[in-house]
Amino acid sequence: MPDRQRADARRNYTRILAVAEEEVAAHGAGASLEQIARTAGVGSATVRRHFPTRRALLEAVSQKRIQALCVRAQDLTGEGDSRNALLEWLSDVVAYCVSARGLAAALAYDDAESDPAHENTCSAALEEAAEPLLRRAAQDGAVATGATVADLITLIVGIALATEHYPDPAAAADRLFRLAVAGLSPQS
C-alpha cells in the first residue's frame, strides 16, 4: 500500500485486508468479494480498486505467511543435511498450505491471469528464498538435478488442493507429500 495514498484510502485498504483475512480463513480462496466489501463497509468497486484480481487479494492475505516461509528457508540454508533441510522447508510449506486456507490458491499459477503485470508474487518470493536450499541439495546429489522450486511448489499446491476437503486435510496432505518424496518404488 503506497504511503502517498490518502488517509481514507489507507484505512479502507487496512479494513478490507483484515476482513478478507477472516473471510478467506472461513471460506477459502472462494471467499465472496461482495461479502468482504459489505463487512468492511465499502463498495465492491473500492475492493476491486485495491485488489483488481482475486489473486491480488489472496496474495495480500497470504503475505505474512509467505514472508515467514521465506525467513524459514533462509534459516535452513546451510543447516545440517541439505536434503533434510529442503524437506523440512517443503514440509513447512505443506503445513502452511493446509492450515492457511487460500494460500495454496495464491501459490497456484493460473493461465487466466498470466499477465506479466500480475506476476504470482507469492510463488516468486518462495522460489527465490528456497533456491539456495534446492541448489545445495542438488549439489550434494540429494535431489534430482532437473527439479526446480517451482516444480516442488506446484506439487505441494496440488496436494493441498486435493486434500482440502478430507476429514483430516493435514494428515492426508502430509501422507501424500511423504509418498511423493519417497516415490512409488518400494525401498530395497
HELIX and SHEET records of a PDB file:
HELIX    1   1 ALA A    7  HIS A   27  1                                  21    
HELIX    2   2 GLY A   28  GLY A   30  5                                   3    
HELIX    3   3 LEU A   33  ALA A   40  1                                   8    
HELIX    4   4 SER A   44  HIS A   50  1                                   7    
HELIX    5   5 ARG A   54  LEU A   76  1                                  23    
HELIX    6   6 SER A   82  SER A   99  1                                  18    
HELIX    7   7 LEU A  103  LEU A  107  1                                   5    
HELIX    8   8 ASP A  111  GLU A  113  5                                   3    
HELIX    9   9 PRO A  116  HIS A  118  5                                   3    
HELIX   10  10 THR A  121  GLN A  139  1                                  19    
HELIX   11  11 VAL A  149  THR A  163  1                                  15    
HELIX   12  12 PRO A  169  ALA A  182  1                                  14    
END                                                                             
